[in-house]
């Protein structure tokens, strides 16, 4: 069976001529007529979402339901109900019987994105479906059957997750009957230039302006950058340049202004080239928090200097509201010494010019890493007005991890 790769790319809007990309498309097309499970692997933003659609549309189930589920976006307490359904009264809030995705998509295809985010008990349920086609609704003892094809995707190294006890080895082998590896953008050579030109034309039509072009040194800079966010990052950068820059011909210097520093690296503090192993979400967050320590120390000294220079009410209120942050200041600076009091200047209701000094006792002991983590999560939630999806994306963690942290620290919505 000959594969017409050009027609497949045109149908799904796939841009590129890289050999590894074409091989991934070919494998997806070849496996489509079968009912084998498929595991799509690749970095976030590399375009993994196209391949489940290729498998479904060119398979015998193309007239059946196709349901895409982001496993990382569903809270751990409700994931089983979402996937397998529940019966009335099975838990608080279960006021009626509900069908899950595996029941709704019977005869079709279900795409489980971020499958590595599934909790272990749910992984066991999924394994049973893959092996026997049977599942139980939450709160029910009646076995139900479903005829469904499962396609999964992940940006996690599942072998490492298995070694760490976060993913079932037997489920891995059931899901990866046919693996499809999607190459990252940094390994696709000139595809980055093709994608840039494609996005530039799209945004010129969207915003009704001339398309930007790659000028002197821009193409070399484009190909030299590692693109840690892959196609998603390239699209975002192209859109920014299309809107902000007046000059339509982009130089290498202009392009570099829109790339994270240091130029050529992916994440300045956390990533050190294409060969580095990806860190877990927890490791990434802790690394970011560790990098923030220096900035926080500078902030503490700045606030102290402000207080020494005139007892700024804003600075004093900040110290009062965050005593732990100032508990490790040097004793000779007179701030944050355990057991001492910090004068807090607050305006009275009668006159904002007449300060009232209230003592605030600093508790013994400095802020731990957990305190820093909690503070970052709280501030990011406040900045995003409680929007958890946006907050998780900004912190670089999954929504499931964010939900767990919110419960762990007792953070109110």
Secondary structure as UniProt FT lines:
FT   HELIX           5..12
FT   HELIX           19..32
FT   STRAND          38..41
FT   TURN            44..45
FT   HELIX           49..57
FT   TURN            60..63
FT   STRAND          66..70
FT   HELIX           71..73
FT   TURN            76..78
FT   HELIX           79..84
FT   STRAND          85..86
FT   TURN            88..89
FT   TURN            92..93
FT   STRAND          98..99
FT   HELIX           101..104
FT   TURN            105..107
FT   STRAND          109..113
FT   HELIX           115..117
FT   HELIX           120..132
FT   STRAND          134..136
FT   STRAND          143..145
FT   STRAND          149..154
FT   HELIX           158..163
FT   TURN            164..165
FT   HELIX           169..175
FT   TURN            176..177
FT   STRAND          178..181
FT   HELIX           185..187
FT   TURN            189..190
FT   HELIX           191..207
FT   STRAND          213..214
FT   TURN            216..217
FT   HELIX           218..224
FT   TURN            228..229
FT   HELIX           230..244
FT   STRAND          249..250
FT   HELIX           252..256
FT   TURN            257..258
FT   TURN            263..264
FT   TURN            268..270
FT   TURN            274..275
FT   HELIX           281..308
FT   TURN            309..310
FT   HELIX           313..321
FT   HELIX           323..326
FT   TURN            327..328
FT   HELIX           331..333
FT   TURN            338..339
FT   STRAND          341..347
FT   TURN            352..353
FT   STRAND          355..361
FT   HELIX           369..383
FT   TURN            384..386
FT   HELIX           388..395
FT   HELIX           399..409
//
